[in-house]
């Protein structure tokens, strides 16, 4: 495990979409600050009815609120709109439920400094200890399917722990249709069409007792609808 850095590069924000995460959000914010002390932490409360916003503010985060729940994709779009308006150079997205380890953030920053990659995705597939078998199968299947569509291999396309350079900030003009979890996939598809190489960073695999907010039936339908949409989107980028 990497030690917290004394100083990180300027212009970094951490975007944390959150829905009903009162119990975990403060701990995620505090640990994130330990490992990325110079970053601004932005929590997007996606219509929570509990104390998520209050807990996030008390922990020192900037809080953006949705009046009603719109889904992860919409929450991240709000976050990237904010990041664009405030001229951040880098944005790291991390989940609010504790399934991502903030201690891995320095690895993203080091990979960015070393490679100059504009898009880096966390990779949990090299260490599957603790990952539920169904989640393991779904991640591998979806990643293989998306990698074929993108024309480049990304081992864990379903991972929401990511780093983006501002040139690749995706949710402002790129994502208009996929409001929920399919938005993470659509972003990668669209960025690949724009010619971005998508790199990977090994991260820890953490699964606790928290219940996933992914609806296996509805979100699978949304995913395949997004893939059909992608075939139409490809035509926008195809030379005439």
N, C-alpha and C positions, 0 to 999 in steps of 0.2 A: 504494500500500500504506500502510495506517495505521501510525503509530508506536505502540510499546507504551505504554499509559497508565501514569501514575504511580500511580493508585489507582482501583480499581473499587468498585462498590457492595458492601456487606456481604452475607453470606448466599448466596454463589454457590458451587456445586460443579460440577465438570466430570466427567461420567461417561464412561468409556472402556471399552466392552466389548472384550475381547481374546481371541484364540485363536491360539496358536502365533505370537506376535508378538515374540519375544525380540529379533530384529534391529532392530526399529523403535520399540518402545515407549518406550525411554529418550529418544530424540530428540523424540518427540511430547510427552512430559511436560515436558521442558526448554523447548521452544518454547512450549507452552501456558502455562507459568509466566511466560515473558517477556511475553506479551501479556495475561495475566490474573493478575497477581501476588498478588492477595488471595483468589483462589479456592482451595478445597480440591479436590485432584485425586484421584478415586476410580477405580481400575482394577478391573474385574470380569474375573478370569481364568476363562474358561469351560472349565475342564478341560484346559488345555494340558499337554503332556508335555515341553515344552522349558523354557527358563529365563525365561519371560514374567514370572512372579510375582517372581522374584528381581530381575530387571532393573528392574521397576517400583518395588519397594521401595527399591532402591539409588538410584533417581532421585528418591525422596522422596514417592511416592504412597501413599495408603492402598490396600491390596489386599484385595479380597473374592474368595474362591475357590470355584468349583464343583468337586466331586469328579470329575464326569464332564461331558463336553460336552453341553450342552442346547440350544444355539442362541442367536442374538443376542437374540431377544425375551425369553427367560428371563434372560439376563445383564442386560439393561436393567431387567427387573422387580426383580431383586436390587438394582441400583443405585438405583432409585427408592424401593424400600422403605427403603434406608439414608438417602436424602435426606429422606424423610418423617419418619423416626424422629429425625433430627438437625435438623429444623426449618429446612432451607434455604429461602430465598425463591425462588431461581432455580436451574435445572439446565440445563447445556448438554451435549448429547451429541455426541461426536466419535469418529471411527473411529481405530483403533490402527495402521493400516497406512500412514499418511502421505498418504492420498488427500484429507484435509481439511487446510486451512491454518489453524493456530491464529491466524495474523495476521488472520483474518476474525472472530475472536471479538468484538473491539471494535465491529464493525458490528452484530452482534446486540444488544449491550448498548445501543448508541446508538439502534437502532430500537425497542427495548423502552422506553427512556426517552422517546422522542419520541412513540410511538403508544400506549403502555400495553398492547400486544398480549400476550395470555397464551400464545400459541403462535406461534413463528416458525420457518419451514423454509428451509434454504438453497436457493438457486436457481442451478443450473449451466447452465440452458438458454438464457441470454442470451449465453453465450460457449462455443460448442461445440468450440473448437479443442482438439484432443487427445483428445476423447471418441470411443471406438470406435464405428463406425457402428451395430453391433448394439445397443450400450448406448443410443445416442441414440434409436433406434427404440423400444426397449422402454420407456425413460423417458417418451417422448412418449405412447405408446399407453396405458401404465398410468396416467399422470397424467390423461389425458383421460377414461379410464374411471372413475377414482376421483372426479374432479371432478364428473362427472355424478351419481354416487351421493351425494356430499356436498352438492350444491346450492351449491357455491362453487368458484371456480377456484383451484387450487394448481398452479403450473407445474411443480414438480419433487417430486411426492409420494414418489419413491423415495429422496430424499436423507436420509441419517441425521444430517446436521449440523443440529442443532435447538436451540432454546431454549424451555423451558417455565417458566411461573410455577407456583408450588406449587398454585394453584387448579386447574391442568390437569395435575398430575403423573399420568401415564396408566397406569403399569404395575402399580400396587398393586391397585386394585379394578377397573380397566377391562379389562385384557387377561388372559384366562384360557385362551384356546384356541390362539392363534398363537404358538408358541414361537420360530420362526425368523424369516426375513426378512419374511414376511407380517405379522408383528407391527407393523412400522412403518406399514403401510397400515391395519391394523385400528384402531390408535390414532387415526389421523386421522378415520376413519369414525365412530368412537364419539364423539370430541370434537365433531365437527360436529353429531351428533345432540343433544348436550348444549347446543348453541347457541354454541359458541366460534367466533369468527372466526379463521381461520388465515392469518397474514401470511407474507410471503416476504422474504428478504434475499439480494441477489446475492452469490455467492461464487466463488472461483477453481475452475477445473476442473483436477484433477491426476490424471494416470494415468501410472504407472511400469511397471516390469517385474513387479510383484507379481501373483500369480494371484488372481483373485476367488474368494471362498469361496461365492459364490452358485452353486447347482446349477441350471442353466437349466431342466432338465426337472422335477425334484422341486419346486423353488421356484415354478415356474409353476403346477403342480398345487395346491400349498398356497395360492397367491394366489387361484385361482378357487374353491377350497373356502371360503376366507375370505369371498369375495364372496357365496357362497350363504348362509353363516352370517349375513352382514350383513343379508340380507333378513329373516331371522328376528329379528335383533336390533332391526330397525326397529319391529317390532310392540311391543317393550317401551316405546318412546318415543311411540308413536302414541296420540293421545287416543281414549278409548273413548266 
